[in-house]
Amino acid sequence: MGASSCAVTRVTGPIGCTAVWLKRKVRPDRRSTEMHAANILLRSSARWLAVVLPLGVLIRSAFVWLYTPGPFYWGDLIHAHSHTAYFGWAGLGLMGLILHLLPRFTGRPVAESRPLTWLLRLAPWAVGGALVTFAWWGYAGPSIGFAALNEVLWVLFAVVFWREVRGRPLRDWPAPLVLMGAAVLLLLLSISGTTLVIISEAVLDGAFPLLYQAGVYLFLELYADGWVEIGLMGVVLALAEREAAGGQADEGPAARRVATAALLLVGPAALRMLIPRGLEGPLVWLSIAAGALFGLAQLYFLAIARRLRLPAAAGPWWRLAALSLALKAALEFMPVLPAWSALALDRNPVIAYLHLKLLLLASSGLLGALAAVRGAAEPWSFRLYAAGSVVMVAALAAHGLLARAIPAVNWPLYAVAFAAAFPAAAGGIWGAQPWR
């Protein structure tokens, strides 16, 4: 095997390949680990995007043609797809962006440390292991073990972040750093969700199904709406503030309000998904109110962002993300409607909503941030990605709303979503190409 290539074989697999790449990049000079940590994570994130998007296209094909994917099960591949998207693409990408931006606020490069070194060493194994084990076994001992290893990465990253910012009093943190700090706290809090799942299944032997569901939704909301969404808000302010009218000082109080709202509301809002599954009592209206208030906080951030002049390279991507955030914020009020419980129990509208969050909102935001820190992507990469993603999410949403009432639209809408997945995947991979 040549020094510039890495073959993916049945023995090494994608985990070994990534580990060999990381070894080449990191070990010859330990100081280069700290100097290029952000670039390593961003390139790794883009590589996982190149895995996640084609896998998503493959999964969409199963809704158009009935066939068996070799030795795998579709449900297991869906778990592999979603966990790799969260852990690899979104998680490592946001870590890389934050490490890239931290020196702007600390005035020094990210310091060499054991937690950072171990974060870089473990990252390819943690994400690659989750991909392989979820695809092969689904939810089982090996996949749960690799999911726990990803949680170790989150703790390591939190330690690195804290070591960088602890010398600056919290009251003096600029607006972007406030949101990034809140995002890191929400990342750590998301571990509480997986802990509840383990207690429910391993300790209580599934005796309390509502506890298991609570753990699942706590993790999903604290990770996606908390860590990823709030972290991206901080990245946007950090990259746009130099061109912002009024400067950073005017954004500080507003950023603290958004960060406080996220820390107080995202967890309780996650309990809304338990209402159709039997949640009763004061928690019902508490969770609905928390979700609606968090929706207002998201709209408030968009009002802040309107005062900013975004970097030209990120502009198209971030405008798409902003429109998606506005739609998501409006949907936060849906639990007050009587029809919401039926929709929340229907898998199809939920799938459309998850794609709105991760594909149109989070991925557009991440791709825009990548463009801002390394230069504009090809315009056609955005056009392909935006057109494919919007059509796919719209088709999935239409299917979720219409398929039961009009069965004849079932296959055509799935076919549209499948066809739209191709330009979305091509545009996303192309847009992240310089980081691969």
matplotlib code that plots the C-alpha trace (Angstrom):
import matplotlib.pyplot as plt

x = [0.0, 1.4, 1.9, -0.8, -3.5, -5.5, -7.3, -10.6, -10.4, -12.4, -9.7, -9.2, -12.6, -13.4, -12.3, -8.8, -8.5, -9.4, -7.1, -4.2, -4.9, -5.0, -1.8, 0.0, -1.4, -0.8, 2.0, 5.1, 5.0, 3.0, 2.8, 1.1, -1.8, -2.6, -1.8, -4.0, -6.6, -9.5, -8.5, -8.2, -11.7, -13.2, -11.6, -12.8, -16.3, -16.4, -15.3, -18.2, -20.5, -19.3, -20.4, -23.7, -25.2, -24.8, -26.0, -29.1, -29.7, -29.5, -32.0, -34.4, -34.3, -35.9, -39.1, -39.3, -38.3, -38.7, -35.4, -33.0, -29.7, -27.4, -26.6, -28.0, -31.4, -32.9, -33.6, -30.0, -28.8, -31.1, -29.5, -26.0, -27.0, -28.4, -25.7, -22.9, -24.6, -24.9, -21.6, -19.3, -20.6, -22.4, -20.5, -16.9, -17.6, -18.9, -16.0, -13.6, -15.3, -15.2, -11.5, -10.9, -12.6, -11.5, -8.1, -10.1, -11.4, -8.5, -5.7, -3.6, -3.6, -5.4, -3.0, -1.4, -3.1, -3.7, -7.5, -7.1, -4.6, -7.0, -9.9, -8.1, -6.9, -10.3, -12.6, -12.2, -12.5, -15.6, -17.5, -16.3, -17.1, -20.6, -21.2, -20.0, -21.7, -25.0, -25.1, -24.2, -26.0, -28.4, -28.9, -26.7, -23.8, -21.1, -23.0, -23.9, -20.2, -19.1, -21.9, -20.5, -17.1, -18.5, -19.7, -16.1, -15.2, -17.8, -16.3, -12.8, -13.9, -15.7, -12.4, -10.4, -13.0, -13.0, -9.2, -9.2, -11.8, -11.4, -9.0, -11.7, -14.6, -17.9, -19.3, -16.7, -17.4, -18.3, -21.6, -20.3, -18.4, -21.5, -23.5, -20.6, -20.3, -24.0, -23.8, -21.0, -23.1, -26.0, -23.7, -22.8, -26.4, -27.4, -25.5, -28.4, -30.7, -28.6, -28.1, -31.9, -32.1, -29.4, -31.1, -34.5, -33.2, -30.3, -31.4, -35.2, -35.5, -37.9, -40.5, -41.1, -41.4, -42.0, -38.6, -37.0, -38.8, -37.9, -34.2, -34.4, -36.1, -33.9, -30.8, -32.2, -33.4, -30.4, -27.9, -29.6, -31.6, -29.0, -25.4, -25.7, -28.2, -26.9, -23.3, -24.0, -25.6, -22.3, -20.3, -22.5, -22.0, -18.2, -17.8, -20.2, -19.5, -16.6, -19.0, -21.9, -23.3, -23.1, -20.3, -20.0, -21.0, -24.6, -25.1, -23.9, -27.1, -29.1, -26.8, -27.1, -30.9, -30.8, -28.2, -30.3, -33.4, -31.8, -30.3, -33.7, -36.1, -34.6, -34.7, -38.3, -39.4, -38.2, -41.0, -43.6, -43.0, -44.2, -47.7, -49.1, -47.4, -49.2, -47.5, -50.0, -50.2, -48.4, -45.5, -47.8, -48.3, -44.8, -43.3, -45.6, -44.9, -41.1, -41.2, -43.2, -40.8, -37.8, -39.5, -39.7, -36.0, -35.1, -37.1, -35.3, -31.9, -33.1, -33.9, -30.4, -28.9, -30.8, -28.6, -25.4, -23.7, -22.9, -19.6, -20.3, -19.1, -21.5, -24.5, -26.5, -26.0, -26.9, -29.9, -31.3, -30.5, -32.2, -35.4, -35.3, -34.8, -37.8, -40.0, -38.7, -39.5, -43.0, -43.4, -42.5, -46.0, -47.7, -48.2, -51.0, -53.1, -55.4, -54.1, -50.5, -50.7, -51.7, -48.9, -46.3, -47.2, -46.9, -43.4, -43.6, -44.1, -41.4, -39.0, -39.7, -39.2, -35.8, -34.6, -35.7, -33.5, -30.4, -30.4, -31.8, -30.9, -27.8, -26.0, -26.7, -25.3, -22.2, -21.5, -21.9, -19.4, -16.9, -17.3, -16.7, -13.4, -11.9, -13.4, -16.6, -17.7, -18.7, -22.1, -23.5, -22.8, -25.2, -27.8, -27.8, -27.8, -30.6, -32.8, -32.5, -32.9, -35.9, -37.7, -36.9, -38.1, -41.2, -42.0, -41.5, -43.7, -46.4, -46.3, -46.6, -49.7, -51.4, -50.5, -53.1, -55.9, -54.8, -52.9, -52.4, -49.7, -47.6, -45.3, -45.0, -44.0, -41.4, -40.1, -39.7, -37.9, -35.6, -34.8, -34.2, -31.7, -29.2, -28.6, -28.7, -26.0, -23.9, -24.2, -23.4, -20.3, -19.1, -19.7, -17.5, -14.9, -12.0, -12.1, -12.0]
y = [0.0, 3.4, 6.2, 8.3, 5.6, 3.6, 0.5, -0.4, -4.2, -6.8, -6.9, -3.2, -1.8, 1.9, 2.1, 0.9, 3.0, 6.2, 5.2, 4.8, 8.2, 9.7, 8.0, 9.5, 13.0, 13.1, 10.9, 12.2, 15.5, 15.7, 19.5, 19.2, 17.5, 20.7, 23.1, 21.2, 19.6, 21.6, 20.7, 17.0, 17.0, 19.0, 16.7, 13.6, 15.1, 15.6, 12.0, 10.8, 13.0, 11.2, 8.0, 9.2, 10.7, 7.7, 5.5, 7.7, 7.4, 3.6, 3.6, 5.8, 3.2, 0.6, 2.7, 2.5, -1.2, -4.1, -5.9, -7.2, -5.3, -8.4, -9.6, -6.4, -5.3, -2.0, -1.0, -1.6, 0.4, 3.3, 3.2, 3.2, 6.1, 8.3, 7.6, 8.3, 11.5, 12.7, 11.4, 11.8, 14.5, 16.9, 16.1, 16.1, 19.0, 21.2, 20.3, 21.2, 24.6, 25.5, 24.6, 26.6, 29.7, 29.5, 31.3, 34.4, 34.7, 33.3, 35.1, 31.9, 28.6, 25.7, 24.2, 20.8, 18.5, 14.8, 15.2, 16.7, 14.0, 11.3, 13.0, 12.8, 9.3, 7.9, 9.8, 7.6, 4.4, 5.7, 6.9, 4.1, 1.5, 2.9, 2.7, -0.9, -2.3, -0.6, -1.7, -5.3, -5.9, -2.9, -2.0, -4.6, -4.8, -3.8, -0.9, 0.4, 0.1, 2.3, 4.7, 5.0, 5.6, 8.6, 9.9, 9.7, 11.9, 14.5, 14.6, 15.0, 17.8, 19.5, 19.3, 20.8, 23.6, 24.4, 24.5, 27.1, 29.4, 29.1, 32.0, 34.4, 35.4, 34.2, 37.8, 38.8, 36.1, 37.5, 36.4, 33.6, 32.0, 32.2, 30.1, 27.7, 27.2, 26.5, 24.1, 22.1, 21.9, 20.6, 18.0, 16.8, 16.8, 14.7, 11.8, 11.8, 10.5, 7.5, 6.8, 6.6, 4.2, 1.9, 2.0, 1.2, -1.7, -3.2, -2.5, -2.4, -4.9, -2.7, -2.6, 1.1, 1.8, 5.5, 5.8, 4.3, 6.7, 9.6, 8.7, 8.5, 11.8, 13.6, 12.5, 13.5, 16.9, 17.8, 16.7, 18.0, 21.1, 21.8, 20.9, 21.1, 24.0, 26.3, 25.5, 26.5, 29.8, 30.5, 29.7, 32.0, 34.9, 34.3, 34.2, 37.1, 39.5, 41.2, 42.6, 43.2, 46.6, 47.4, 44.8, 42.1, 44.0, 44.6, 40.8, 39.7, 40.1, 38.6, 35.6, 35.1, 35.1, 32.4, 30.3, 30.5, 29.6, 26.6, 25.3, 25.7, 24.6, 22.0, 19.2, 19.7, 20.3, 16.8, 15.3, 16.5, 13.4, 11.3, 12.9, 10.6, 7.7, 8.2, 11.1, 12.8, 15.5, 18.8, 17.6, 17.7, 21.5, 22.2, 20.4, 22.1, 25.5, 24.8, 23.8, 26.9, 29.2, 27.6, 28.2, 31.9, 31.8, 30.4, 33.2, 35.7, 34.4, 34.9, 38.5, 38.9, 37.3, 39.7, 42.5, 40.6, 40.7, 37.1, 36.0, 35.8, 32.2, 31.1, 33.3, 30.8, 27.9, 30.0, 31.5, 28.0, 27.1, 30.2, 29.5, 25.9, 27.2, 29.6, 26.6, 24.5, 27.3, 27.5, 23.7, 24.0, 25.3, 22.3, 20.3, 22.8, 21.4, 18.5, 16.7, 16.7, 13.5, 11.5, 13.0, 12.4, 8.7, 8.4, 7.5, 9.3, 12.9, 12.3, 11.2, 14.4, 16.5, 14.8, 15.5, 19.1, 19.4, 17.4, 17.9, 21.4, 23.1, 21.5, 20.3, 23.5, 25.4, 23.2, 23.4, 27.2, 27.4, 25.2, 27.6, 30.5, 29.2, 27.7, 29.7, 29.4, 26.1, 25.7, 27.4, 24.3, 22.3, 24.5, 24.4, 20.7, 20.3, 22.9, 21.7, 18.0, 18.6, 20.8, 18.5, 15.4, 16.9, 18.3, 14.9, 13.2, 15.8, 15.4, 11.7, 11.9, 14.1, 12.5, 8.8, 7.5, 9.5, 9.1, 5.7, 6.3, 9.0, 6.6, 5.3, 8.5, 10.6, 8.0, 7.9, 11.7, 11.6, 8.9, 10.9, 14.1, 12.3, 12.0, 15.8, 16.4, 13.8, 15.0, 18.6, 17.9, 15.9, 18.4, 21.3, 19.7, 18.5, 20.8, 19.3, 15.6]
z = [0.0, -1.0, 1.4, -0.4, -0.6, 1.9, 0.6, 2.3, 2.7, 4.5, 7.1, 7.8, 6.8, 6.9, 10.5, 9.8, 6.7, 8.7, 11.5, 9.0, 7.6, 11.1, 12.0, 9.0, 9.8, 13.6, 14.9, 13.1, 14.9, 18.1, 17.9, 14.5, 16.3, 18.1, 15.2, 12.8, 15.1, 13.6, 10.0, 11.0, 12.4, 9.5, 6.9, 8.9, 9.1, 5.3, 4.8, 6.9, 4.9, 1.8, 3.5, 5.0, 1.9, -0.5, 2.3, 2.6, -1.2, -0.8, 2.0, 0.0, -2.8, -0.4, -0.4, -4.2, -4.8, -2.4, -2.2, 0.5, 0.9, 1.0, 4.5, 6.1, 7.3, 6.3, 9.9, 10.9, 7.9, 9.0, 12.5, 10.9, 8.6, 11.4, 14.0, 11.5, 10.5, 14.1, 15.4, 12.3, 10.0, 12.4, 15.6, 14.4, 12.0, 14.7, 17.0, 14.2, 13.5, 17.2, 17.5, 14.4, 15.9, 19.5, 18.9, 17.9, 21.4, 23.5, 21.5, 21.2, 19.3, 20.9, 23.4, 23.3, 25.7, 26.3, 25.9, 22.5, 21.4, 22.6, 20.9, 17.6, 18.1, 19.1, 16.7, 13.6, 15.7, 17.6, 14.5, 12.2, 14.8, 15.3, 11.5, 11.1, 14.2, 13.8, 10.1, 11.0, 14.3, 14.8, 18.5, 20.3, 22.6, 20.1, 18.7, 22.2, 23.1, 20.2, 20.9, 24.5, 23.0, 21.1, 24.4, 25.6, 22.7, 23.8, 27.3, 25.9, 23.7, 26.6, 28.6, 25.7, 25.4, 29.1, 29.3, 26.5, 27.9, 31.7, 32.0, 30.8, 33.2, 31.9, 32.0, 29.5, 27.0, 23.6, 22.0, 19.8, 22.8, 24.9, 22.4, 21.9, 25.6, 25.9, 23.1, 24.8, 28.0, 26.0, 24.4, 27.8, 28.9, 26.0, 27.7, 30.2, 27.5, 26.6, 30.3, 30.8, 27.8, 29.4, 32.8, 31.2, 29.2, 31.1, 34.7, 34.6, 31.8, 29.8, 32.6, 32.0, 28.2, 28.8, 30.5, 27.4, 25.1, 27.4, 27.1, 23.3, 22.8, 25.4, 23.5, 20.1, 21.2, 23.4, 20.7, 17.6, 18.9, 21.6, 20.7, 16.9, 16.5, 19.2, 18.3, 14.7, 16.0, 17.7, 14.6, 12.5, 14.9, 15.0, 11.3, 10.5, 13.4, 11.6, 9.0, 11.5, 12.1, 15.8, 16.5, 19.0, 22.1, 21.0, 20.4, 23.8, 25.8, 23.0, 22.7, 26.5, 26.2, 23.4, 25.3, 28.6, 26.7, 25.1, 28.4, 30.2, 27.5, 25.1, 27.7, 28.9, 25.3, 24.4, 26.6, 24.1, 22.1, 25.1, 25.1, 22.4, 24.2, 27.5, 29.3, 31.7, 34.3, 34.6, 32.4, 29.4, 29.4, 30.7, 27.7, 25.3, 26.8, 26.7, 23.0, 22.1, 24.0, 22.4, 19.0, 20.0, 20.9, 17.5, 15.8, 18.1, 16.9, 13.3, 14.1, 15.5, 12.3, 10.1, 11.3, 10.2, 6.8, 6.2, 4.5, 0.8, 0.6, 3.3, 2.2, 0.1, 2.5, 5.5, 3.9, 3.2, 6.8, 8.1, 6.1, 7.5, 11.0, 10.6, 9.5, 12.3, 14.8, 13.5, 13.9, 17.5, 18.1, 16.5, 19.8, 20.8, 17.8, 18.4, 15.3, 16.5, 18.6, 15.5, 13.4, 16.2, 16.2, 12.4, 11.3, 8.0, 9.2, 11.8, 9.1, 7.2, 10.3, 11.1, 7.5, 7.8, 11.0, 9.9, 6.1, 5.5, 8.7, 10.3, 7.1, 5.2, 8.2, 8.4, 4.7, 4.8, 7.7, 5.8, 2.8, 5.1, 6.6, 3.4, 0.5, -1.6, -2.9, -6.6, -7.1, -8.7, -5.5, -3.6, -6.4, -6.6, -2.8, -2.2, -5.0, -4.1, -0.3, -0.6, -3.0, -0.9, 2.3, 0.6, -0.8, 2.5, 4.2, 1.6, 2.0, 5.7, 5.4, 2.4, 2.1, 4.6, 3.0, -0.6, -0.9, -4.6, -3.9, -1.8, -4.4, -6.6, -3.6, -2.5, -6.0, -6.1, -2.7, -4.1, -7.3, -5.3, -3.0, -5.9, -6.5, -2.7, -2.1, -5.1, -4.1, -0.4, -1.2, -3.8, -1.4, 1.2, -1.4, -0.4, 3.1, 2.0]

ax = plt.figure().add_subplot(projection="3d")
ax.plot(x, y, z, "-o")
ax.set_aspect("equal")
plt.show()
